[in-house]
């Protein structure tokens, strides 16, 4: 194929299950948001859609991008008639032929049983010859953490062909595994992509050529062909398996809802018990607080009384000290008076012997009782 002179656009068909990044890759090819991308588990592409533009960085190279619906998942919500209509639309798009198919795999989920079923459905419908014209695009690798991203880049191109070969898909080699990351789309992906499609022949799946017409009778005969019957049987098997999985998931969900309800009730009971315990503890603490306050008040009163008693004892000791001083002073005065009396008595004796007048002595003797009367009497000692 001469990429610079080919008058017809290069047709690129995007395959893959829901969430694999088909629409994301289609928008990278288009250089703008053309195909609706999904952030949920449900398919955003229900029928094949196409868009013609120029390849980013290659203004001379026209391309036609065909975004196809997934066959192996999210079909349980569709009737068989709707699925057949989408399949017919898909085949009519491919009946015109294409240059390269790209099967998209998300780096987040890697290749799993759903992808194998999807690839087998494509092979059953279009024949395994189509895989000779198909590349593998590992999308969303740039969203992983650096360690996992580096592991995907290094090991996936080597591991993936072996995994596919184990399922009878032997037409994929390491050179056919590309990484369409948005930040290196032109520098890495498109550089490898354009090298590969230089020698890509134009391919028209045989079964798709038979359904280009939209005549109802031709379509009816086409659907009655053994190939289509086998394809529909495979679809019905997948549908039955999905219904079974849905029922199992329903049981699991009901169990989870029941468990959540039970956990909610247990949580409410635990909260009520916790609240009661907290209220009880708070009440007990409040009572202890009141008791402690009363004890502190009583202790304070006792302390005040003790301080008063100490003060009274100090005052009493002071009074005792004063009384002792008074008593000692009285005793001293009494001793002095007794001494004076004794001196007077001596004087009287001396005066009599010396011829002192008897009249003066009589006067002094008469005054002694009176003097003793006026002297203060000694106070009794206080009992300690």
Residue, then its C-alpha position, 0 to 999 in steps of 0.5 A: x500500500x502506498x500511504x502517500x498516494x492511496x486515494x481511498x481512506x485506510x479503513x481501521x476497525x476497532x474491536x473489543x469488549x465494553x470498557x476496553x478503550x475502543x472509543x478512546x482509541x478511536x478519538x485518538x485517531x480522530x484527534x477529537x471527541x467523536x465516539x462516546x466513551x463510557x465510564x461505567x460497566x455498560x456499553x456506550x456503543x450499541x452499533x457500528x459507527x464510522x468517521x473519516x478524517x486524516x491521521x494525526x501528524x500525517x495530513x496526506x493520509x486519510x483514514x476511516x475509523x469504524x467503532x464496533x460494539x462488543x459481542x461477548x458482554x452486556x447483551x443481556x439487556x437486549x433482545x435477540x432481534x436487537x442483537x441481530x440488527x446490530x450484528x447486521x449493521x456491523x457486517x454491513x460496515x465490514x462488507x465494504x472491507x478494511x485494511x487493519x483491525x485493532x482489538x483493544x485490551x485494557x491494561x487494567x483488566x489485562x486479557x481475561x475470559x471475557x476477552x477470549x469469548x469476545x475474540x472467539x465470537x469475532x472468529x465465529x462470525x467473520x472467520x479466523x482469517x480476520x486475525x491475520x489482519x488484526x493488531x492488539x492495542x493495550x489501552x490505559x497503560x499510562x494510568x497505572x502506577x509506574x511499576x505496573x506500567x513498566x511491567x506491562x510495557x516489558x512483559x505483555x507483548x511477549x506473554x500475550x501471543x502465548x496466551x492467545x495461542x493456548x486458545x487456538x489464536x495463533x495469528x498474533x505476534x509480539x510485533x502486533x502488540x502496541x500501546x496507544x498512550x495519549x501522551x506518546x500517541x504520535x511519537x510511538x504508536x503511530x510510528x509503529x502503526x504506519x510501518x505495519x500498515x504499509x504492507x497491509x492488504x485490503x481485506x473483505x470478510x467473506x461472510x460480510x460481503x454476503x450481507x451488503x444488501x439491505x433486502x429483507x429476504x436476502x438478510x433472512x436467507x443470510x441469517x439461516x446460513x449454518x455459519x450464522x446459526x452457529x454464531x447465534x448458538x454461541x451468542x445464546x450460550x453466552x447470553x444464558x451464562x450471563x443470565x446465570x451469572x446475573x441470577x447468581x449476582x442477584x442472590x449475592x446482592x440480596x445476601x449482601x443487602x441482608x447482611x448490610x441490614x443486619x449489620x445496620x441493626x447491629x450497629x444501631x443496637x451497639x450505638x444504643x448500648x454505647x449511649x446507655x453506657x455513656x449515660x450511665x458512666x456520666x451519671x455515675x461521674x456526676x454523682x461522684x462529682x457531687x459526693x466529692x464536692x460535698x466531701x471537699x466542702x466538709x473537709x474545708x469546714x473541718x479544716x476551718x474548725x481546726x484552724x479556729x481551734x488552733x487559734x483558740x489554743x494559741x489565745x488560751x496559751x497567751x492567756x495562761x502566760x499572762x495569768x502566770x505572769x500575774x500570779x508570779x507578780x502577786x507571789x513576788x509582792x506577797x513575798x515582799x510584803x511578808x518580808x516587810x512584815x517580818x522586818x517590822x516585827x524585827x523592828x518592834x522587837x528591837x525597839x522594845x529592847x532599846x526603849x522605843x516608845x510602846x505607843x508607836x509600836x502599838x500603832x504599827x501593830x494595829x495598822x498591820x491587819x488593815x494593810x494585809x486586807x488591802x494587799x491583793x490576794x494570790x489567785x489560784x493557778x489555772x488547771x491545765 
